[in-house]
Amino acid sequence: MSITSGVLVVGAGPVGLVAASQLARLGVPVRIIDTLGAPTDESRAVVIHARSLEMLAALGVCPRLEARGRRVDGFEIADGTTGATRATVDLTGIPSRHPFMLDIAQPDTERVLAERAAELGVVVERGVELTALTQDGDGVEVTLRTSAGDERARVGWVVGADGAHSTTRHLVGTRLEGDFHGQHFAMADVEVETSLDPGTGRMFTHPDGLAMLFPLRGTRARVIFLVDDPGDAPAPTPERIEALTHERTGGRVRVTGSHWLTYFEIHHAQVPQYRHGRVLLAGDAAHIHSPAGAQGMNTGIQDAANLAWKLALVARHGADPALLDSYQEERHPVGAEVVRVTTRLTDIGTASGPLGVLRNAAMAVAGHLPGFGEAAAERLAELTIGHPGSSLAVQHGGHRRGAARAGEHAPDPAGLRRADGTPVAVEELLQRPGFVLLVHGDDGDLGELGDVLGDLGTVVRLDADEHGMALVRPDGYLGLVADTADPDLVRRYLTEVLRLPATVAAT
């Protein structure tokens, strides 16, 4: 049996690759495996939202992703028969450094993330399957099936990011709980000809069922249609996709070629617990739901970003493993809300008959309500996600009106500049692994604060008149927010909240 430290990541999709890369950046030995002998050519997830892009920016991969994808500035709900617009969502004004959706084929996303992982010394082991695991208080013994035979290894932790049919989930004895029977959809990646603006994603309502169109790079697009139960048919024919596209968009989109076609049935479910001792579940291994709103891969990427820095504190810096309970505390409610909202969106989008007429009328009214578009845009971009009630969110002293609170995602404060005086974003500072401690004005002794934080992160002075400090977590959320830059507050946060050994905080 081989003995290794660190973390085994099971599954080399976007979620597993983000988890492995973030762990490697934070100094944790990582091994990542996948049962597939080669990367998938199936483009199941095609949208990366603003909040996920903010987290991926720390990996330094956003320029590469944007080069392979298309920026989409908004989303429109239209009548598939008349073409009339019922509601629009404009993303260009959302409070994010990435005010758009990035439409990109999943194989391209995985290719970029795998390249970054390799740069960090993590190479995917393909054709390797997890077949058994047992754990104790010190580690996890796993059995891996490879082309050379079975291998037994011992690792510190296992991250199960192996999708909707997760072996890791099965091996820890848990299961998805929810609704497993619902609507059927046809989905395809196609080449299209259309006069519609490629900078807008669309949902078309139609008496025969909804259709969705997500423009990709060039003339490529993702199309999704509500259909009757296809039975045993594995995939629709190109001719069927061409006909559905013509019918459901009122002839405004014409398919000229097909890349990938499939049927799928919507399920809505979630595991009760994301943590099982030294095994943690993320992405589709933990929650599955409708593609409405394109939330699935994004929720998984954010699971990985949330988990990685906590696991690094435990695996590398000796934090109490109880810190990992905050992964369940913070991410399980997010997953539950995604399941609830996507279920509702699917029910609304697939309504027909009198309910469909009522839906269309309601959308037309809502689309003209003040603030509707802004609120819908922020929710679609996942900017409303936060952890204000988390045990890791500590607000000390007074709170200035309009300022961000602990548990919220860190904005770019005024006065945040590089050493040469040019403005810099928080996500750029997070490209250096670890925490970022923002100190306002002349508060605090940067040397002493740096000594307390040690190699856990970086201290940055803000050119501002306010007082206090804010500790930005590696996933971009605010942990500690205080009205004074007292080093003892940082020290207590590290030891009492993040459960790090006192010797680490004192180094």
N, C-alpha and C positions, 0 to 999 in steps of 0.2 A: 504493500500500500504506500502510495506517495504521500508525503506530508507537506502541506503548503499552508501558509498563513494567508490572511486577506480574505477576499470575497470571490465567490463563484456567481457569475451572472448567467442565468439560463434564458436564452432567447436573444437573438441579434437583430431584432427589429429596431425601430426608432427609440423605443422606451429602454430596451436593454443597452443599446449603444450610448445613449445619454447617461445612463447610470454608470456604466463602465468608464466612460471618459471623465465624468466628474469625479469619480472615486480616484482615478489615476492622477488627475490634476492635484488632488488633495493628499497625494502621497501614499495611497493604499494599494497594495499589490492586488491585481485583478486578473481573473481568468474569465473569458466569455465564450460560451459554446452555443451552437445552434444545430438542430437536427438536419436542416437542409444542407445539401452538399454544395449549393451555390446560392448567391443572393436571389431573392424572389424577383420575378418580372411582373408580379401582380401589383397593380397600383391601387390598393384599397383605400388608403387615406391620402387626400390631395390638398388639404388646407392646413396651413400653419397660422395660428392667430397671433395677435400682437403680444399677449402675455407670454406665450411660449417663445416668441422671437426675442423678447427681453431676456429670457433665461438662456436661450441658445447663444445670445451675444457674448456671454461669459466664456463660451467655448471658442469664440472667434470664428464661427462658421457662417454667420449671417451673409456676408458678401458672396460666399460660395453658393449658398442656397438660393439667393436672389438671382445669381447668374444663370441658374437652371430653371427658375420658375417665372411666374408672372405676378406682378403686383395688381391686386384687385381692390379698387377704392370703395366699393359698396355692394349692396345686395338689393335686389328688386323682386317683389312679388307681382306677377302679371297674370292676366287672363289668357289662358292658352288658346282660346278661340278667337277673341277679338283683339288681343294684344294690349288691352288697356292696363295701365299701371295701377295697382291697388295700394301698394305701400313701398317705400324706399328706405333704405338704411345707408347713410353716408358715413364712411369710416374716416374720412380725411380730417375730421375735427376731434377725434378721440384723444384723450390725454395720455398719449403713449409716444415713445420714440419711434414706433413703427405703426403709423396710422393707416394700416391696410391689412388685407389678408394676403398671404403668399400662397398662391396655387402652384403646387409642384407635385409631380408624380412621386409616389412613395419610393420606387427604386432609386430615384435621384436623391431623395432625402437620405436614404440608407447609405448610398454611395458616399455622400459628403461626410456623414457621421462616422462611417467606417474608416475613411481616410484620416479624420481627426483622431480617432481612437488609435490608429496605427502610429500616428505622429507622437502620441503619448505613450507608446510602447505596448499597446493592447491590440492584439491581432485575433480576429474571430477564428475559433477552432470549429470548422464545419464538418458535418456528418457525425457529430458527437451528440449522443442522447443521454439525458439523465434518466436512469431506470430505478434507482432506489436511494433513499437517504434515511439516516438515523442521526439523532442529535443528543448531546448531553450539555452540561453546563459550560464546557470549554470549546466546543466546536461541533462541526457537522461532518459525518462520514458519508460520502456519496459514492455511488457506483455509476460509471459512465460507459456506455456502449460505443465503441469506436470500430473502425474498419480493421484494426489489429486485434480486436477482442475487448473484453471487459477490463476496465481500469478502476481501481478503488483509490480514493483520495480523501484527505481530511482537510477541510477548510474552516475558516472562522465563521463565515456567514454565507447564506445563499439568498440571492435576489431572484425571485421568479418573475420573469418578464416574458413568458413563453406563450402568451396569447390566450384566446378564448377557450382553447382546448388544453389548457395548461396541465402538463404532467406534474409540475411542482405543486400546484394547488391540490391535485389528487393525492400526492404522496404525503402531504401534511394532514390529510383527512378532512378537508373542508370542501364546500361546494358553493356554487352560485345559487342565490335565492332570489326568486322573482317570477316574471312572466316569460314563458318560453314559447309561446305560440302567438303569432300576430300576422301582420301584413307581409306580403311577398313583394320583392323588388327585383327589377332587372337593372344591371349596372354595366357600363362599358366605358372604355377609353377609346375615343374616336377622333378622326380628322373631320372638321366641319367647314362649311361655307356659310357665312351669315353676315348680314349688315348690322347686327346688334353690336353694341360697344363691348369689346373684349375685356374692358376694365371693370365690368360689373358681373357678379354672379346672379343667378336668377332661379326662382321657383315659379313654375307655371301651374295654375289651378285649371282643372279640366274636368268635364263631367265623367270621363272614363278613369280619372285618377291623376294625381299630381305628376309633374316632371321637374327635374332639377338640372341646371346647366352650370358647370364650373369651368371657365376658360383656363387652359393651361398655356404653356409656352407655344408660340407659333400658332398654327391652326388646330392644335390638339385641344380636346376638351373632355371633361368627365360628364356623362349623362346618367341620370337615375330615374326610373319610372316605377310607379306602383302598378303591379300586375296581379292577375289571378294566380292561384297556386300552380306552378309549372310542373308539379308532380316530380318524376324522376329525371327530368331534363337537367343536365349539369349547367347548361349555359344557353342563352338565347342565340339565335342565328344572326349574322350581320343584317340580313334582310329584315328581321323582326325589329332590330334596333333602328334601322333606317325608317321603317314605317312608324314606330312609336315616336321618334323624334319629329317627323313631319306632322303627325296628327296632334301631338300634345303642345307643339309650339306654333300651331297655326301656319306651318310652312315657312316660318322665319329662320329655321335652322335646317341645313341639309347635311347629312352624313356622307362623306366621300371615301372613308376608309376606316377600318377597325383594327385596334391593337389588342384589346383584352376585353372579354365579355364574361359575365357570370350572373347567376341568380343568387339571392340571399333572402333569408327570412329574419325579420327583426325580433330580437330578444331584448328583454330589459331585466337585468339582474345584477347582483353584487354579493360579494362574500361578506359574512358578518365581521370578520377580523382580518386586517391586512398583515398583522404580525403574528407569527406562530413560533415563539422562542427565537431561534437564530435564523429563521426563514421568513422572508418578507415578500409580499406579493405586490405587483405594480402593473398598471396598464390593464389590458383586457384580461389578464389573469385574475384581476381583482374586481373588474366591473365591465359589463357589456351593455350596449344600448343602441338606440336608433342613430343613424348617421345625420339626423336632422341637426343643423347648426354646425356640423363638422367638429364635434367636441371630443370624439373618442381619443385619437392620437394625441391631441393637445392635453387632455386630462392625464394621459399616461406620461407624457414628457414632463409635466409638472409634478406628477408623483415622483418620478426619478430625481428631479432637481431637489425636491423636498427631502427625500430619503438620503441622498448621497452624502450631504455634508454632515448629517447626524450620524450616519454609519461611520464616516471618517473619524469623527470625534471619539467614537467608541473604539473602533478597530485600531486607530493609530495613536490617539492621545489618552486613552484609558478612561474615557467618560463612563459613568455607570450605564449599563445597557438599558436601564429604565428610561433613558432619554428617548429610546426608539419608540416608546409608547406614544410619544407626541406625533409620530408619523400617522398612527391610527387616529389620534385625536384631531389632527388638522386635515388629513386627506380623506378620511372616510365620509365626513359630512359633505365634502365637495363632490365626491363620486355619487353619493345619494341624491344630491341636488341635480347633477347632470342626468341621472337616470330619470328623475321626476320630470324635469323640464323637457328632455328630448321625447319622452313618452307623450307629454301634452302637445308638443309641436307636431309630432307624427299624427296624433289623433285629429288635430286641427287641419293639418295639411291633407289628410286622406278623407276628410268629410265629404259626403256626397248627398245628392237630393236636397231636401229642405235645409239640412244642416250645412251643406255646402253653400247654399244661397245666403244663409245667416252669416257664415264665416266671411264670405266675400264682402258683405255689407259692413261687417264689423271692422275688417281690414281697411276698407275705404275711409271709415270714420277715424279709426286710430291713426292712420297715416297722416291725418291733418291736425292731430292734437299737438299743442305746443309741448316740446320736450320729448315726444314719443321717439323720434328718430335718434336723438342723442342717447337716451336711456337704452334703446334697443341696440345701438351700435356698441356701447360700452359692455353690455351683457354678451353680445355676440363675440366680441374680442376678448372676453373673459377677464376684463379689467375690474369687474366687481368682486372677484375672488379675493378674500383676505382671511386673516386668522386673528381678529381682534380679541376673541375670547380664549385664545390659546394660553396654556400654562407657560409658554415661552415668550409671551408678549407682556413686557413690563413697562408701565408708564410711571415715571417718578416725578413728583412735583407738579407744578402748574402746566397747563396746556395753552399755548397760544392759538387763538382762533384762526382757523384755516390751515394750521400746520398739520402734517401727517402724524398719526398716532401709531403706537406700537401695535404690531399685527398687520398693518397696512403695507402695501407695496411701496418701496422707497421712491419718491419723486426725485427729480434733479433740483436740489435747492439752489437758490441764488447765491452767487459767490463761489461756486465749485469750479476750481480752475487747476490746470496743470502748473508745474513749476515755472513754465515759461509765460504764464499768465493767460493762456488760451482756455476757453471753456471746455469742460469735460463732463461726460455723463456718468452716472453711477454704474451703469452696466459696463462701461469701459474700465472703470476702476476694478470691477469684479473679475476682469480678465486676469488679474493677479489673484491666485488662489487664496481663499479664506475670507474672513470678515473684512468689512471696511468700517472704521470708526470715524464718523464725521464730527468734528469739533468746531463749534461756532465761535467766531470772533477771537478774542484774546483769552477765552476760558481755558483752563487746564494747562498742565505742563505736558507738552507732547512727548517729551522724553519719558516721563513717568508713565503716561498712558501707554506708550509703546512698550515699555518694559512689562506692564501688566498683560497686554495682549500677546506679547511675544511673537512666536511664529504662527499664531493663529490668524493673523491678518495684518492690516495696514491702517495707520492713523493718518487722517487728512484734515488739514485746517481749512475752514470755510472763511472767505472774506465777507463777513456779515456782522450786523450790529446785534443780532440776537445772542442769547446765552444758552449754554447747554451742549448736549451731544446726542448722537443717534448711532446705534450699532446696527449696521446693515448685514443681514445674514447672507451666506453665499448664494441663496436662491432669490435674493433681491428684496426680501421682506424685512421689515424693521423688527428687531428683537427688543432692545432696550432703547427707550427714549427718555431723556432726563433734562431737567432745566438747569443742571449744573454738570460740569465736566470733572466730577470727582472720581479719581482712580479706584477708590474703594467700591463705588457702585459697579464699575466694570468687573472688579475682582469678585464681588459677591454674585453678580449675574453669571459669571463663568462657573463658579463653584456650586452655587445653590440652585440655579435654574438649569444650566446646561450640564450640571453634575460632573464637571471635570475635577480631577484631583487638585488639591490645593497646591501641590508642587508644580503643576503645569501653569496655573494662574500666577504663580510667584516667580516663574522662570523668566 
